[in-house]
């Protein structure tokens, strides 16, 4: 879910270097494009990275940390309550069912919002990658030594965006079944089967990854 924020530093550095080099070459764009025809597209992509993609990645990372923190708090409380019912050998109560309904609805709503904003970033990164992949083909076919290929790093970025798109879409679909089916009979076995402890560990990992990403910027 946070694949975009765990891209190795070497690959992110290569991407940032490409952005910087493209912008440095803007003054001699007419000369460069004689050797690298796709340079103008890569230059536009460099500005897209600096003005839109990079700031959105930081903003999304902060949102993701808040998302994970809220989900962890809500579902830790729910899990604790259910575990107490099990310990006391009590049946499910309407209050706990309502607690589960509210927690699922809140998670579904925030997941939908994050999924939509991730898709926006992913689409921009796809455009960035396309321009730079074309430029890499130009670079490979010439001895004009203005810049280096970053094909491998672009592949890492492309894989991360694909992972992001798939993970958030799948999660939103899974939650939709619980959040929009009315009424859901949240029994103790059903809630226990949600593997809340596993989800909590995943949310903790997301927060750790996002924190590391923000500190590296």
Backbone bond lengths (Angstrom), bond angles and torsions (degrees), N, CA, C in turn:
res aa  C-N    CA-C-N  psi(-1)  N-CA   C-N-CA  omega(-1)  CA-C   N-CA-C  phi
1 X - - - 1.460 - - 1.527 112.52 -
2 X 1.320 116.26 -26.67 1.459 119.95 -179.84 1.511 112.49 -113.58
3 X 1.345 116.68 28.58 1.466 121.22 -174.15 1.521 113.07 -56.68
4 X 1.313 116.54 -30.65 1.460 120.68 -178.69 1.525 111.66 -65.90
5 X 1.335 116.17 -22.30 1.462 120.50 -175.66 1.526 112.88 -102.66
6 X 1.331 116.33 7.62 1.464 120.18 177.86 1.527 111.53 -121.09
7 X 1.321 116.55 17.54 1.463 120.40 175.82 1.528 108.31 -63.98
8 X 1.334 118.70 131.52 1.466 120.87 -178.89 1.528 112.68 -53.68
9 X 1.319 115.42 144.53 1.464 121.17 -177.03 1.528 111.64 -57.90
10 X 1.325 117.18 -36.94 1.464 119.73 -179.17 1.528 111.26 -61.67
11 X 1.322 116.26 -37.70 1.465 119.88 179.33 1.527 111.33 -73.38
12 X 1.328 116.91 -41.07 1.462 119.35 177.42 1.523 110.30 -64.26
13 X 1.327 117.19 -38.42 1.469 120.66 178.30 1.525 110.73 -63.79
14 X 1.329 116.83 -38.98 1.465 120.78 178.69 1.523 110.94 -64.89
15 X 1.319 116.16 -40.46 1.468 120.83 179.05 1.524 110.68 -66.84
16 X 1.329 116.51 -43.92 1.467 120.45 178.32 1.523 110.98 -63.95
17 X 1.336 116.40 -36.94 1.467 120.15 178.51 1.527 110.61 -65.34
18 X 1.332 116.79 -38.73 1.471 120.54 177.07 1.525 110.24 -62.13
19 X 1.321 116.25 -44.83 1.465 121.02 178.70 1.528 110.23 -59.16
20 X 1.322 116.19 -46.96 1.463 121.43 -178.97 1.525 111.42 -63.44
21 X 1.333 116.62 -43.67 1.462 120.71 -178.37 1.523 111.29 -65.79
22 X 1.321 116.58 -40.42 1.468 119.78 177.94 1.524 110.59 -60.46
23 X 1.317 116.92 -44.96 1.461 120.27 -178.50 1.526 111.26 -68.46
24 X 1.327 116.37 -33.35 1.464 119.63 176.44 1.526 111.08 -66.58
25 X 1.324 116.72 -30.21 1.457 120.61 -178.08 1.515 114.26 -84.57
26 X 1.328 116.78 -1.80 1.462 119.94 -176.28 1.524 112.17 -57.87
27 X 1.339 116.90 -36.20 1.470 120.91 -177.05 1.528 112.16 -64.79
28 X 1.320 116.99 -25.90 1.469 120.14 179.67 1.539 109.95 -119.52
29 X 1.311 115.26 36.22 1.465 120.61 -177.37 1.521 112.11 -55.84
30 X 1.338 117.18 -41.18 1.459 120.15 -177.80 1.522 111.95 -62.51
31 X 1.316 116.41 -34.47 1.469 120.44 178.47 1.526 110.07 -73.43
32 X 1.317 115.84 -46.80 1.465 120.42 -176.24 1.524 111.77 -62.37
33 X 1.320 117.19 -42.03 1.469 118.79 -174.80 1.529 112.73 -70.06
34 X 1.339 116.79 -13.36 1.464 119.20 173.31 1.528 110.24 -68.36
35 X 1.315 115.93 -30.08 1.463 121.95 179.42 1.531 111.83 -99.25
36 X 1.338 115.36 -33.23 1.466 121.83 -177.62 1.531 108.20 -125.74
37 X 1.330 117.84 86.45 1.473 121.78 -173.29 1.531 114.84 -57.11
38 X 1.324 117.39 -27.22 1.467 119.97 -177.93 1.525 112.90 -91.93
39 X 1.334 116.69 9.21 1.462 119.25 -180.00 1.531 112.55 -59.85
40 X 1.334 120.00 -42.73 1.479 119.00 179.89 1.530 113.04 -57.35
41 X 1.329 117.01 -39.39 1.470 119.96 178.32 1.531 110.77 -66.62
42 X 1.328 116.31 -39.60 1.465 120.26 178.98 1.525 110.78 -68.71
43 X 1.320 116.78 -33.25 1.469 120.68 176.95 1.528 110.01 -65.23
44 X 1.322 116.19 -44.98 1.471 119.62 176.77 1.528 110.32 -61.41
45 X 1.331 116.34 -38.42 1.465 120.72 178.50 1.524 111.32 -66.57
46 X 1.328 116.86 -33.02 1.468 120.86 178.05 1.526 110.50 -63.75
47 X 1.311 116.16 -42.68 1.470 119.52 177.02 1.531 110.69 -67.67
48 X 1.333 116.73 -36.24 1.465 120.44 176.30 1.528 110.10 -60.95
49 X 1.329 116.38 -40.38 1.467 120.62 179.57 1.526 110.68 -62.64
50 X 1.325 115.87 -49.56 1.470 119.65 -174.69 1.524 113.26 -71.76
51 X 1.325 117.07 -36.46 1.466 119.17 -174.62 1.528 113.59 -90.73
52 X 1.330 116.96 -27.47 1.465 120.14 -175.22 1.532 113.73 -120.99
53 X 1.322 116.26 -57.44 1.468 119.53 -170.79 1.524 112.62 -64.49
54 X 1.329 117.46 -53.57 1.473 120.07 -177.16 1.532 112.22 -61.33
55 X 1.352 119.11 -47.16 1.474 118.54 177.43 1.529 112.67 -62.12
56 X 1.338 116.71 -38.08 1.468 119.61 179.67 1.525 111.72 -67.60
57 X 1.330 116.43 -35.01 1.462 119.50 177.80 1.527 110.55 -62.81
58 X 1.327 116.54 -42.45 1.467 120.11 178.59 1.531 110.59 -65.61
59 X 1.325 116.14 -44.47 1.466 120.05 179.69 1.527 110.72 -63.27
60 X 1.331 116.11 -42.68 1.463 120.22 -179.95 1.525 111.00 -65.35
61 X 1.310 115.99 -35.29 1.462 120.31 178.81 1.530 110.42 -63.52
62 X 1.318 116.41 -42.88 1.467 120.31 177.10 1.526 111.37 -63.94
63 X 1.334 116.14 -41.26 1.466 120.21 177.45 1.527 111.11 -62.97
64 X 1.317 115.56 -39.56 1.460 120.05 -179.23 1.528 111.23 -66.40
65 X 1.314 116.75 -36.49 1.466 120.06 176.75 1.528 110.62 -64.36
66 X 1.332 116.37 -41.69 1.458 120.16 177.30 1.519 111.77 -65.68
67 X 1.317 115.72 -39.69 1.471 122.00 177.76 1.529 110.47 -59.88
68 X 1.325 115.78 -48.50 1.466 120.52 -178.31 1.524 111.42 -65.57
69 X 1.326 116.10 -39.08 1.466 120.42 -179.50 1.527 111.40 -64.92
70 X 1.342 115.89 -44.77 1.469 120.78 -179.84 1.534 110.64 -65.59
71 X 1.324 116.18 -44.77 1.461 120.05 -179.83 1.524 110.76 -62.77
72 X 1.316 115.90 -41.95 1.462 119.95 179.66 1.533 110.77 -61.23
73 X 1.323 115.86 -45.11 1.467 119.95 -178.94 1.528 111.11 -63.57
74 X 1.338 116.14 -46.70 1.470 120.39 -177.78 1.525 111.88 -62.63
75 X 1.325 115.75 -46.52 1.463 118.84 -173.84 1.524 113.00 -83.23
76 X 1.316 117.71 -23.08 1.470 119.63 171.68 1.524 109.28 -65.47
77 X 1.334 115.36 -43.31 1.467 119.85 178.72 1.525 110.82 -63.31
78 X 1.334 116.02 -43.12 1.466 119.90 179.05 1.528 110.86 -63.62
79 X 1.314 116.43 -45.10 1.460 120.73 -179.40 1.529 111.27 -62.27
80 X 1.325 115.87 -42.74 1.468 119.74 178.80 1.531 111.43 -61.00
81 X 1.330 114.87 -41.30 1.468 119.58 -179.82 1.524 111.31 -64.79
82 X 1.331 115.67 -45.14 1.466 120.12 -179.28 1.527 110.89 -66.43
83 X 1.319 116.37 -40.61 1.469 119.34 178.71 1.527 111.10 -62.74
84 X 1.328 115.83 -33.96 1.464 119.36 177.73 1.530 110.67 -68.55
85 X 1.331 116.48 -38.98 1.465 120.11 176.13 1.527 110.52 -60.49
86 X 1.324 114.93 -43.44 1.467 119.51 179.65 1.526 110.49 -63.83
87 X 1.318 115.31 -44.21 1.475 120.20 -179.81 1.527 111.29 -61.20
88 X 1.324 115.01 -41.03 1.474 120.10 -178.21 1.530 112.71 -85.01
89 X 1.344 115.81 -0.16 1.465 122.16 -179.52 1.525 111.74 56.79
90 X 1.333 114.16 42.74 1.462 120.56 179.02 1.523 110.10 -102.75
91 X 1.316 115.79 157.90 1.459 121.37 176.13 1.526 109.99 -82.09
92 X 1.317 114.17 164.92 1.462 119.70 175.50 1.523 110.11 -60.96
93 X 1.328 115.68 142.89 1.466 120.72 179.19 1.524 109.95 -112.66
94 X 1.325 118.31 156.10 1.466 120.88 176.80 1.529 112.36 -57.22
95 X 1.322 117.01 -35.85 1.465 120.39 -178.76 1.526 111.28 -64.46
96 X 1.315 116.98 -40.67 1.468 120.64 -179.90 1.531 110.22 -72.99
97 X 1.320 116.54 -35.99 1.468 119.23 174.86 1.530 110.65 -61.20
98 X 1.317 116.25 -41.00 1.460 120.53 177.77 1.523 110.61 -65.56
99 X 1.327 116.54 -39.49 1.466 121.02 177.60 1.531 110.28 -59.93
100 X 1.317 116.43 -42.54 1.466 121.01 178.89 1.527 111.09 -66.13
101 X 1.330 116.38 -42.51 1.465 121.12 179.64 1.523 111.15 -60.84
102 X 1.318 116.43 -45.05 1.467 121.52 -179.48 1.530 110.73 -65.49
103 X 1.333 116.98 -42.42 1.467 120.83 -179.14 1.524 111.40 -64.02
104 X 1.329 116.43 -44.37 1.465 120.76 179.57 1.526 110.81 -65.08
105 X 1.332 116.85 -43.75 1.467 120.76 -179.39 1.521 111.10 -62.55
106 X 1.334 116.63 -41.82 1.464 120.57 179.73 1.523 110.76 -65.37
107 X 1.326 116.49 -42.03 1.467 120.40 179.81 1.522 110.77 -66.18
108 X 1.320 116.70 -40.15 1.463 120.70 179.10 1.524 110.75 -63.30
109 X 1.329 116.60 -45.23 1.460 120.31 -179.56 1.516 112.38 -62.34
110 X 1.326 117.06 -45.42 1.466 120.13 -179.15 1.526 110.93 -70.57
111 X 1.326 117.04 -31.56 1.467 120.46 177.49 1.522 110.65 -67.49
112 X 1.330 116.68 -42.28 1.469 120.23 177.00 1.524 111.17 -58.88
113 X 1.334 116.19 -45.02 1.463 120.77 -178.21 1.523 111.20 -64.72
114 X 1.332 116.41 -45.83 1.461 119.83 179.93 1.522 111.36 -66.23
115 X 1.321 116.68 -39.15 1.457 120.49 179.29 1.523 110.76 -59.93
116 X 1.326 116.80 -43.21 1.468 121.03 -179.86 1.522 111.39 -63.81
117 X 1.332 116.86 -42.40 1.465 119.42 -178.93 1.522 111.28 -72.23
118 X 1.332 117.43 -32.20 1.461 119.87 175.67 1.526 110.39 -65.76
119 X 1.325 116.92 -40.06 1.463 120.46 179.47 1.522 110.30 -60.59
120 X 1.325 117.65 -38.01 1.457 121.33 178.43 1.525 110.72 -62.55
121 X 1.340 116.83 -45.50 1.464 120.49 178.72 1.527 110.40 -64.94
122 X 1.322 116.14 -43.67 1.462 120.74 -179.59 1.524 110.76 -58.17
123 X 1.319 117.64 -44.02 1.465 120.96 -179.99 1.523 111.47 -62.06
124 X 1.326 117.10 -38.19 1.462 120.29 177.79 1.528 110.97 -68.53
125 X 1.323 116.43 -39.45 1.465 119.72 178.99 1.527 110.57 -66.90
126 X 1.322 117.17 -35.99 1.463 120.74 176.45 1.528 109.91 -59.38
127 X 1.330 116.81 -42.96 1.467 120.83 177.89 1.526 110.69 -64.75
128 X 1.325 116.59 -41.95 1.472 121.62 177.93 1.529 110.15 -60.60
129 X 1.324 116.13 -46.77 1.463 120.61 -179.09 1.524 111.79 -63.06
130 X 1.317 116.15 -43.15 1.461 120.10 -178.20 1.524 110.93 -59.63
131 X 1.325 116.56 -45.11 1.464 120.38 179.84 1.522 111.29 -63.55
132 X 1.318 116.52 -41.28 1.462 120.03 -176.52 1.521 112.91 -79.03
133 X 1.317 117.47 -28.70 1.463 119.70 173.72 1.526 110.17 -66.10
134 X 1.323 116.39 -38.89 1.466 120.16 176.80 1.523 110.38 -65.72
135 X 1.331 116.34 -39.54 1.464 120.09 177.90 1.526 110.42 -65.12
136 X 1.320 117.72 -38.66 1.466 120.70 178.27 1.524 111.38 -61.04
137 X 1.317 116.84 -36.84 1.468 120.64 176.85 1.525 109.57 -63.75
138 X 1.341 116.31 -41.42 1.469 120.25 176.42 1.526 110.62 -60.82
139 X 1.329 116.03 -45.84 1.468 121.20 -177.15 1.524 110.55 -61.78
140 X 1.332 116.07 -41.79 1.465 120.46 -178.85 1.524 112.15 -65.58
141 X 1.328 116.59 -23.63 1.455 120.24 -175.90 1.513 114.75 -98.99
142 X 1.323 118.03 11.50 1.460 120.61 -178.37 1.515 110.68 -142.02
143 X 1.309 116.35 160.35 1.461 121.35 175.68 1.524 110.72 -97.08
144 X 1.320 116.17 6.85 1.465 120.56 177.78 1.526 107.73 -67.73
145 X 1.315 117.16 110.86 1.465 121.12 -169.41 1.505 115.95 -92.61
146 X 1.324 117.92 36.50 1.467 119.77 -176.45 1.524 112.34 -73.49
147 X 1.323 117.38 -33.16 1.467 119.81 -179.24 1.522 110.88 -150.16
148 X 1.336 114.31 163.78 1.455 121.66 -177.49 1.530 110.82 -101.00
149 X 1.326 114.27 155.82 1.463 119.85 173.82 1.534 110.23 -68.26
150 X 1.323 116.19 146.91 1.470 120.92 174.15 1.531 109.22 -130.37
151 X 1.330 114.77 33.20 1.464 120.58 -175.27 1.526 112.75 -54.03
152 X 1.335 116.73 -44.25 1.468 120.34 -177.62 1.526 111.37 -64.42
153 X 1.324 116.50 -40.63 1.469 120.26 -179.50 1.523 111.16 -70.08
154 X 1.324 116.72 -35.62 1.463 119.92 176.20 1.528 110.49 -64.92
155 X 1.330 116.35 -35.29 1.464 120.16 177.95 1.529 110.96 -65.43
156 X 1.330 116.63 -38.53 1.467 121.02 177.40 1.528 109.96 -64.00
157 X 1.329 116.12 -44.34 1.464 121.05 178.85 1.523 110.68 -63.72
158 X 1.322 116.26 -40.93 1.463 121.09 179.64 1.532 111.05 -63.94
159 X 1.318 116.53 -41.30 1.472 120.81 178.56 1.527 110.83 -63.98
160 X 1.335 115.93 -40.48 1.471 120.22 -179.68 1.523 111.22 -63.59
161 X 1.327 116.64 -42.28 1.466 119.33 -179.31 1.527 110.82 -67.23
162 X 1.329 116.87 -37.26 1.459 119.77 177.17 1.515 111.67 -64.58
163 X 1.328 115.49 -39.92 1.462 120.70 178.07 1.524 111.35 -64.48
164 X 1.336 115.60 -42.57 1.466 121.15 178.93 1.529 110.53 -60.36
165 X 1.323 115.43 -49.00 1.472 120.05 -177.75 1.530 110.61 -58.75
166 X 1.323 116.65 -47.12 1.454 120.64 -177.39 1.519 113.45 -67.39
167 X 1.337 116.53 -42.83 1.465 120.68 -175.89 1.521 111.99 -65.76
168 X 1.334 116.75 -44.98 1.467 119.38 -176.87 1.519 111.92 -72.30
169 X 1.324 116.76 -36.25 1.466 119.68 177.27 1.525 110.66 -64.79
170 X 1.341 116.25 -42.43 1.465 120.51 -179.42 1.523 111.11 -65.55
171 X 1.336 116.58 -42.22 1.461 119.91 -179.43 1.527 111.03 -64.60
172 X 1.332 116.00 -43.61 1.468 119.65 179.20 1.528 110.85 -61.18
173 X 1.329 116.52 -40.32 1.469 120.47 179.09 1.530 111.35 -65.22
174 X 1.333 115.81 -42.19 1.470 119.67 -179.68 1.527 111.48 -63.85
175 X 1.326 115.78 -42.72 1.463 119.78 -178.36 1.522 112.17 -70.90
176 X 1.332 115.85 -29.59 1.468 119.83 -178.42 1.529 111.08 -58.84
177 X 1.329 115.82 -39.19 1.465 119.75 -178.96 1.527 111.54 -61.79
178 X 1.330 116.15 -36.77 1.463 119.84 179.54 1.523 112.24 -81.12
179 X 1.337 115.69 -38.83 1.467 119.62 -172.29 1.522 113.63 -79.65
180 X 1.318 117.28 -27.07 1.468 119.35 -173.86 1.527 113.18 -106.97
181 X 1.329 117.04 -6.24 1.466 120.21 175.25 1.524 108.59 -83.95
182 X 1.301 117.05 123.16 1.470 119.78 -174.92 1.530 110.53 -128.90
183 X 1.328 116.94 130.84 1.468 124.86 -9.73 1.525 110.69 -90.01
184 X 1.330 116.73 151.79 1.460 120.94 174.32 1.520 108.17 -93.39
185 X 1.306 116.26 131.02 1.465 120.40 178.47 1.531 108.27 -86.79
186 X 1.331 115.47 90.73 1.460 120.21 -178.66 1.529 109.66 -77.24
187 X 1.321 114.99 87.33 1.461 120.36 176.96 1.525 109.35 -81.56
188 X 1.316 115.71 166.70 1.464 119.57 177.34 1.535 111.03 -61.23
189 X 1.341 119.73 -45.33 1.473 119.37 177.73 1.530 112.89 -60.86
190 X 1.334 117.25 -37.11 1.460 120.29 179.63 1.521 110.61 -63.45
191 X 1.320 117.10 -47.56 1.461 120.34 -179.34 1.527 110.56 -66.59
192 X 1.326 116.60 -40.50 1.466 119.78 177.69 1.524 110.67 -61.60
193 X 1.337 116.30 -32.71 1.458 121.02 179.96 1.514 114.44 -75.20
194 X 1.318 117.35 -7.71 1.467 120.56 178.70 1.525 112.23 -75.00
195 X 1.334 116.84 -8.63 1.470 121.28 -179.26 1.527 111.37 53.31
196 X 1.313 115.06 54.28 1.462 120.80 -176.33 1.523 111.51 -60.35
197 X 1.321 117.86 -36.89 1.468 120.01 -179.31 1.523 111.50 -62.44
198 X 1.334 116.33 -35.53 1.468 120.65 177.46 1.525 110.17 -68.08
199 X 1.334 116.10 -42.35 1.464 120.69 178.61 1.522 110.81 -63.18
200 X 1.327 116.98 -40.61 1.464 121.03 179.65 1.524 110.31 -62.26
201 X 1.329 116.79 -42.13 1.467 120.60 177.85 1.529 110.66 -62.08
202 X 1.336 116.48 -38.64 1.467 120.66 178.93 1.523 110.93 -67.25
203 X 1.331 117.40 -40.28 1.465 120.27 178.44 1.528 110.91 -66.71
204 X 1.321 116.73 -37.83 1.466 120.19 175.83 1.528 110.53 -61.61
205 X 1.340 115.73 -41.73 1.461 120.39 179.51 1.523 110.93 -64.88
206 X 1.322 117.02 -39.72 1.465 121.03 177.28 1.523 110.90 -59.74
207 X 1.320 116.36 -44.72 1.458 120.07 179.90 1.520 111.24 -62.93
208 X 1.320 116.43 -40.87 1.467 121.11 178.64 1.523 110.82 -63.08
209 X 1.327 116.58 -44.74 1.465 121.43 -179.24 1.525 111.38 -65.55
210 X 1.315 116.38 -42.58 1.461 120.35 179.95 1.524 111.09 -66.23
211 X 1.312 116.49 -41.19 1.459 120.73 178.74 1.525 110.32 -61.43
212 X 1.327 117.09 -43.54 1.463 121.33 179.09 1.524 110.93 -64.22
213 X 1.333 116.53 -39.94 1.470 120.56 179.34 1.525 110.88 -62.94
214 X 1.323 116.58 -47.46 1.466 120.33 -178.02 1.527 111.19 -63.88
215 X 1.314 116.89 -37.09 1.466 120.26 179.33 1.522 112.11 -70.12
216 X 1.327 116.58 -23.12 1.469 120.38 -178.56 1.521 112.73 -84.04
217 X 1.324 116.35 -10.64 1.466 119.56 -175.82 1.529 112.06 -83.21
